[in-house]
Every structure is written in C-alpha cells, then in structure tokens.
Amino acid sequence: MQQNYVPDLSSLQLLGELNYRRVGKLMRTQEEQSEWVFEVHTVGGQESRLTLLLGKESQYTTELKLEFGHISDTELLFDSKVNMTVRLYHDVGLAEITDGHRQFKGSYPYPNDAMLHKDEKFRLNQQLADLLELCLKHGHRRINSFDFQYA
C-alpha cells in the first residue's frame, strides 16, 4: 500500500518566515527603491547577479520579480537564469514563490504531466532561501549612482 505525501506545513511556514526576513535584510535602508541589484563573487571567479524588481503592491502584499544568473561574456550551452515571482505577505511576515498568477499547491500527485515533485512548493521556497542566503553572505549591492561634476 502506497502512502500519500503529506506536506509539513510547519516547516513550510518557517521557511516562508525566514525568507521574508532575508528579503528584508537585502532591502534594508533601500526600501524606497523599485529595483535592488546584487553581484555575487564566489571562489573561482564565478560572478552572478541577483535582481529584485518591485511588482504589484497592495496594503498587505508586495510582489517581487527575482532574476538570478551568471555574469559572463562567454556563451553557455544552456539557459542558466532563474526567474521567480515572490509574494511578500506583510500582515503575517511570510514570503512564498508564486508563478505570477497562481500559487503552488502544497503537494502534487506523482507522477504528473508537468513533472512537478510531490513537494514542489517546499523545494521552490528552499531554492529561494538558498539564493537569498548566497546573496546575504557573498553579495555586494550595486548602486546606480553617478557622482561626478561637469568641468
């Protein structure tokens, strides 16, 4: 007899709370902006860029577009960019991945036509946590300010 997958809601909620705090740390002192860009430099000269773009805003929610990818002049044989839509729930202090127009289910039957994991929602939110943590530990905020004077 095969057991059905049961999502661990307390772990998912904890992950959402921690991701909300991570996003807050990244935006700290720059909350009024609509775009946040971080460059990540790691061992071996690998450089990546994480960009957060402000989307829809309401009283209790904010939607962010997250883009993460490799910075290089060389062409890669595959698309290495990660694109996510992150919804922040300010009233409960949670962040979660959505695909822009719908939320992911807590569990999916397996196998399925879309090839989603049983715990797809948790895995996507864990990937968000990994990206945000990488940026917090190794990222440098890029500020688009040009301080110069004409002669």
C-alpha positions in Angstrom: 0.0 0.0 0.0 1.4 3.3 -1.1 1.3 6.2 1.4 0.2 9.6 0.2 2.6 12.5 0.6 1.6 14.9 3.4 3.2 18.3 3.4 5.0 19.5 6.5 3.1 22.8 7.0 5.1 24.0 10.0 8.4 23.6 8.1 6.9 25.4 5.1 5.7 28.2 7.2 9.0 28.5 9.0 10.8 28.7 5.6 8.4 31.4 4.5 9.1 33.5 7.6 12.8 33.1 7.2 12.6 34.1 3.6 10.6 37.2 4.5 13.3 38.2 6.9 16.1 37.5 4.3 14.3 39.7 1.8 14.0 42.4 4.4 17.7 42.3 5.2 18.6 42.6 1.5 16.3 45.7 1.1 17.4 47.3 4.4 18.0 51.1 4.0 16.9 50.9 0.4 13.1 50.2 0.8 12.0 53.2 -1.3 13.7 51.8 -4.5 11.9 49.7 -7.1 15.0 47.6 -8.0 17.7 46.0 -6.0 20.7 44.5 -7.7 23.4 42.4 -6.0 26.5 41.0 -7.5 27.8 37.7 -6.1 31.5 36.9 -6.3 32.5 33.4 -5.3 35.7 31.3 -5.4 37.0 30.5 -8.8 36.0 33.9 -10.3 32.4 32.9 -10.8 30.2 36.0 -10.9 26.4 36.1 -10.6 23.8 38.8 -10.3 20.6 38.7 -8.3 18.0 41.3 -9.2 14.8 42.0 -7.3 12.2 44.1 -9.2 9.2 45.6 -7.5 5.9 44.4 -9.0 2.4 44.9 -7.7 1.9 46.4 -4.3 -1.2 46.5 -2.1 -1.8 47.2 1.6 -0.8 43.7 2.8 1.2 42.2 -0.1 4.1 43.0 -2.4 5.1 41.1 -5.4 8.8 40.9 -6.5 10.3 39.5 -9.6 13.5 37.7 -8.9 16.2 37.1 -11.5 19.4 35.3 -10.9 22.0 34.4 -13.4 25.7 34.1 -14.3 27.6 37.2 -15.4 29.9 36.3 -18.2 30.9 37.3 -21.7 31.1 33.6 -22.7 28.1 31.9 -24.2 26.7 28.9 -22.2 25.1 25.9 -23.9 22.1 26.2 -21.6 19.9 28.9 -20.1 21.4 29.5 -16.6 18.9 32.2 -15.5 16.5 31.6 -12.7 13.3 33.6 -12.7 10.8 33.6 -9.8 7.9 35.6 -8.6 8.0 36.1 -4.9 4.9 37.3 -3.0 5.5 39.0 0.4 2.7 38.9 2.9 3.3 41.8 5.3 0.5 41.1 7.7 1.8 37.7 8.6 5.5 38.2 7.7 5.7 35.4 5.0 7.4 35.2 1.6 6.5 32.5 -0.9 7.1 31.6 -4.5 4.2 32.0 -7.0 4.3 31.8 -10.7 2.7 35.3 -11.0 -0.9 34.3 -11.4 -1.4 31.3 -9.1 0.1 29.8 -6.0 1.7 26.4 -6.0 -0.1 23.5 -4.3 1.2 22.0 -1.1 1.5 18.6 -2.8 1.2 17.1 -6.2 0.4 13.5 -7.3 3.3 11.7 -8.6 3.9 11.1 -11.5 2.2 14.1 -13.2 2.2 15.6 -16.6 4.0 18.8 -15.5 6.8 16.7 -13.9 6.5 18.5 -10.6 7.8 17.0 -7.4 5.4 15.9 -4.7 6.8 18.7 -2.6 7.3 21.3 -5.4 6.2 24.2 -3.2 8.7 23.4 -0.5 11.5 22.8 -3.0 11.0 26.1 -4.8 10.8 28.0 -1.5 14.0 26.3 -0.4 15.7 27.3 -3.6 14.6 30.9 -2.9 16.2 30.6 0.6 19.4 29.3 -0.9 19.6 32.2 -3.4 18.8 34.8 -0.7 21.3 33.3 1.7 24.0 33.2 -1.0 23.4 36.9 -1.7 23.5 37.8 2.0 26.8 36.0 2.6 28.6 36.8 -0.7 26.6 39.6 -2.4 27.5 43.2 -2.9 24.8 45.8 -3.5 25.2 47.6 -6.8 24.2 51.2 -6.5 23.4 53.0 -9.7 24.6 56.4 -8.7 27.0 58.5 -10.8 28.6 61.1 -8.6 30.6 63.4 -11.0 30.6 67.0 -12.0 31.0 68.6 -15.4 34.1 70.7 -15.8 
